Amino acid sequence: MSLRIGIVGTGSFAQSFIPLFKAHPLVGQVVLCDLDGEKLQRNASKHAITDLSPSLDALCDSSIDAVCLFTQNWLHGPQAVQALVAGKHVYSAVPPGISHAEIENLTAAAARSSKVYMLGETSYYYPGVLYCRQQHARGAFGQIVYGQAEYYHDWDHGLYDVARWRGGENWRETAGIPPMYYPTHSTSQIISVTGAYMTHVSCQGFRDEHADGIYQHNDWQNPFSNQSALYKMSDGSTCRINEFRRIGHPGCVQMILQGTEGCFEQSASGARWLTKDHAQQENLDQLLACAGQPRQPDDPMDKVTAADGTHLGASAVHPVERLPREFAGLPNGHAGAHQFLVDDFVTACASSQLPPNNAWDAARYMLPGLVAHESALQGGALLPIPDLGDPPQQS
């Protein structure tokens, strides 16, 4: 198998992924695509790539196997559907779409297609989430009673630059997107651990009056910079999600998960595993630290090739032994997630198997945020959340 991959959008986020797709042993060709011809040429030279495409339309008409979307976040849904209809596998940065219709169209296109769709949700591979999946699988939580997750990212921490890159001259109009239209970093943490999904929501919003005017005038008619949602889950538990963009905090993606037998607690000051009988009160900071990991103790790759480990940015709970050896020393990011996401997608395309973070997972991550925003606009009304179900059974 030698996959031909088209990377659409060559901005700052794509820079972390282009070297990984190039290095994967199952990828034989990488094609760069960008509407900005000057940016396209600059990145082709930077990454030593000679195959270029001027547009997604041209890529969809070509013979490539897969499209990887690193475009503006409000474009992902329609672009993914276009590529699936054209017979291409699709990797999409978050979010998967920004309306009920876009998410429904995405799952419908994925169901009709024989191709792979995967959302590049980085939280899926955060060390705390990996640890909780391991504990949940062994029954250490007991019955889940409560979860909470948050994504705190203040505007002063680089968001102004991101908004200008995405929105161009009219960046202020697009910058005011509702925080709950970008919920998957938070919702995926809980859902990917427990397998439960959100069924109802009541959400409150913080009406922003900052002098930058982003939330007074925008294309989304959105007044909220911060939103807090309380969810009823399909397993009977309760979940709280915070999406904050105006907050005196250094920034985080983190979670708390509590069960009848054990609890995981994470905050800016560290992470702990707790049990009610006091038998375990374990500090997890060292275990979950993304200090880099060698591939295997008995493998030549154990010779560390970078200051923080052979696999950059990985923690002790990351299963680095499953990664291609070609990834050793290459860029990683988002707490060790990037290398695993790329390998998940490429492996799924090569095997025609359903990946984690597939279209139906993406729907369960995203729809709760869209309905939460509706609730906030209605003063916190309790609203039902549609569920698009599980993936069709593969033959």
Order of alpha helices (4+ residues) and beta strands (2+ residues): beta-alpha-beta-alpha-beta-alpha-beta-alpha-beta-alpha-beta-alpha-beta-alpha-alpha-alpha-beta-beta-beta-beta-beta-beta-beta-alpha-alpha-alpha-beta
